[in-house]
Amino acid sequence: MSPGDEHDYGEPTRTRMRLPESDPYGGAQRPARSSSRSLVTVVGVVVLLIAAIAFANRGGEDSPSSTAAGDTDKPKSSTTAATGTKPVGTKASGIPTGYARDQQGAQSAAANYCVALGSAEMFDTNRRHQIVATVYAPEVAAARQSALDTAYSDETFLGNIGLDKDGTAPDGQNFVSRVVPVGAKATASTADTATVAVWYTSLFGLSGEASTNPVTESWYTTTYQLKWVDNDWKVTDFQQKDGPVPVGRDQKASTADDMTKAVEEYGGFTYAR
C-alpha cells in the first residue's frame, strides 16, 4: 500500500451525532471538511489519528486451537475474551512490547500499536519518530516515518483540524485523538507472520469553548500485517476500512468543559488477552 493510504481522510467519514439544540462548544460551527482532511487518514492509523481502552485477561474460554475445525473461519466473541495471560511487562518508548509468539500475542500487539499510532502524540515530531521506530519493522520504518512527517507537517491539514502550524492546540483548547479498540481477531498466522484485524472507535477533535472542530467519534477496522522481528511482533503494512458502525443512541453531546475534563482525567489501557 502507498503511504497515502495510511490515513485516508479523503472522502470524510460521516459520523452521525445527536447534538443539543445549541452548539455544544459555545455556538462555534464546525466547518465543512475539505479534501485536505484526507491527509489525516493518511496518518496511518492515525487511523483517523486516532488512544484507547479496554484490556483483557482471558480466562477459562476455549482457545482458538480447541475450536472445532469447521468453525475456525467463524470467530466468536470469546476470541477477544480474557485468557488469564498477564499483559506484557515491558515497554519501549512508552509502548507495550515483548509479546508472545502466538496469535494471542499478535492480537495484543496489534491493539496496542493501533492505540499508539492513533494518539495525539503522533503530532509531536520527536514522539512520532519514537512510535514509528517501536511499532514498525526496521525495513519499513524509515519510509513510513518520511510519509508521516510529510502528512503531519502540512499546514493546510493542520489548519483544517484546528491546530497551529506546529501541531499544537490553540490556547484554551485540548486536542483529542484517541483510539479505543473494541476487539481483535487473527485471520492468518505462521510462526513468523500474522494478520490481525482490530475493530475500534476513534475520538478526534478539539475540546474547548472556542473550538470549531468539536470532538466526534468514528468507527474503523484496521487489518495489520505483522512480522516476528527481534523477538517481538512488528507492523509491516496495514489496510483500513470504515465500520462496522453501531446505531447511535439518542444522547445529548457533552459540554466542552465535560469533554476536556474527561480527556484529562481518564487515561488509556494496555491491551492484552
N, C-alpha and C positions, 0 to 999 in steps of 0.2 A: 504494500500500500504506500501511497505517497504521503509525505509529511502533511500535506494539506488536508488529508482525510482525518487527521488526528482529532480535530475538534471542529467538526463541521457546524459552524454557527451559520452556515449558508442560509438555506431556507429555514427561517427561525422555527423552532418548535413551539407550537402554541399550547400553552397550559391554561386550562380553564380554572379560574379562581372566583370565589364568591367574595366580593368586596362590600364593605359597608356603604351606605348611601353617600357618605362623604369620603373623599380620598383618604386612605389610611395614613399617608405621610404628609399631612398638613396641606392637602389640596394640590400638591405637585402632580402634574400629569406625566405619565410615562411616555416618552417619545416613541414614534414608530420605529421599529427595528430596521436598520439598514442592512445592506448586504455585507457590510464590514463586520457585522456581528458574526459572520461565518468564520472569521478568524478565531473566534473563541472556541468553537467546537474544534478548530484546528488544533487547539491546545490540547491535544490528546488526552481525552480522559481528563481533561480539564473537565474533559468529559463534561463539557459544559463548564468545566472548571468547577471544576466541581469540587466536607471531610467528615464525618461519619458516626455510625453507631453499631450497636448490637454485636457482641461477640458471643461465642457459644462454647460449651464444653460438652460435647455429645456423650450421652450416657445411656447405655442399655439398648440402643437402637441396633437393628441389624446393619451390618456393614455392607457396602456395595458388593463385596466378594461373596456374601452369603445370599444374595438375591437370586431368585430363580433365573435360569439362563434366558428364558423367554421375556423377562421383564427388564433386561439390562438396558434397553433403549428407552425405558419409561421411568425417568427419575421421579421419586416421590418426595413428599415434604421431609421425610426422615433423612434424605441425603444432605440436608443442611442442618439437621438437628445436632445437639451436643453429643460428643462421643466419650467424654471423660478425659480426653487427651489434653494435657496442660498447654496453654498458649506458649508461644515461643518466648524464651527468656532473654534474648539478646536483641540489640538494636544497632543500626548503623545510620548515622545522621538523623537519629530520632525515629527511624522507621523500623518496625519489627522485622527481624531477619532470622535465619537459621531454621528453616522449615524442614519437615520430614520429607524424605524422598519417596513420596507416595501420592495418591490422588488427594488425600486429605490435606497434606502439606501444600500441594499445589493450589488447592482452593483457598486455603488461608492466605497464601502469598498473594494470589490474585486480588482478594478482597482488600488486603492491607495496601497493596500497591495502587489500587483504584482510588482509595481514600487519599493517599499522598499526592497522586497526580491530579486530583480534582480539588486540592486545597488552595486557599488563598496564598499560601506560601510560594506557590508557583509564580506569583507575580513579583517576587523578590529575586533578583538575578542570582545572587550567591546561593540562596536556599534552593532555587530551581536547579542549579548545577549539581548540588548535593543530592537532590532527589533523583535526578536523571541517572547520575553515576551509581546510585544504590539500586534502583529499580530495573534498569535496562542491562541487557547482556553487553559486555565490553565491545563486541563487534558492531553494535548498532547505536551505542550511547552517543558517540560523537555526532553522528548525523542527526539523531533525534534532538540533541541539545541545540544544534545550529538552527533547526527548524523551529523549535520552541522559542529560542531567543528572538528570532525574526518576528514571530507571531506576537509575543508578549511586549515587544518594544514598539509596535505600531501605534503611533499617537492617535490615529483616527479610531482605531479599535478601542483604545483605552478611553478616549473621549466619549465614545458612544455608550460605554458601560458606566460612565460617570467618574472615572478615575483620572487623577492628574497624570501628566506625561511620564512621571517616574514610577507609575503603577500604584501610588498610594491614594487613599480615600481623602476627599476634601475634609477640612476641619468640621468637626461636629457630626461626622458620619462614620459608620463602620462598614467595611467591605466584607461581604459574606460569600464564601464559595466553599461549600461542603458537599461531600458525597456520603450517602448513608446506604450501605449495602443492605439488601433485604434477603438475599440468598445467593448461592453459588452452586454450580454443578460442573463436574468434569465430563466433557463429551468424548475425550480421547486421551490416552496416555500410554507411555512406554517408560522404560527405566530412565530415559534421558530427556523426554519431552512430555508436554501436557497441554491440552486445550481446555481452558476453563472459562465458562460464561458467568458473569456477575450481573445480577439484576439489582438496580439501585435507584434511589431518588436523589436528586441534587437540589441544593438551595443556592440561589445566586442572585446577588443584587446589593444595594446599599441601604442600610438602615439608618434612619436619622430624619428629623423633621423636614429638612430641606431636600431630601432625596427625590430625584425624578426617575429613579430606577429601583422601585421597591423590591424587596426580596421575594422571589417567586420560586415555585418548585416545578421540576420536570422529572420525567422517568425515562430511563435508558437501560439497555442491556449491552455490555461490552464483553466481547469474547477475546481473551488473551491467549497468545501463543507463548508458552513458557519453555525454557531450556534449563537443564541442570548444569550450572556453571560454578566452579569453585565451592562445591558443597552447599549450594543453595539454588532456589528457583529464581530465574531472571526473565524479564519480558523481552521477546524478540519482535513481536508485532501484535496488532490488535485490530478489531473491527467493532464499530459502534452502530447501534440502531436505536430508534425510538421504542419506548414501551417495554413490556405491557404497562398500560396506563389505567389505574383504577378510576372508578367514578368518584368525583369529588363530593364530600359532604357539604351540607348547607351550613357552613361555619363562617362566622364573621372574621375577617382578617384582623390580626393583632395590630396594635398601635406601634409606631416607630420605637417608642420607649420600651415597650414589652419585648419587641424583637431584638433590640440592642442588648437588653439585659440577658435574654436567653442565650444569645451568641457569646456573651462574655462569661456567663456563669456555667454553661453546660459544655463539658469537654467531650472528646471523642473516645472511642474504644479501640482496643486491639482485637482484631478478628481472628478467631481460631476455632477449629471444630474438634 
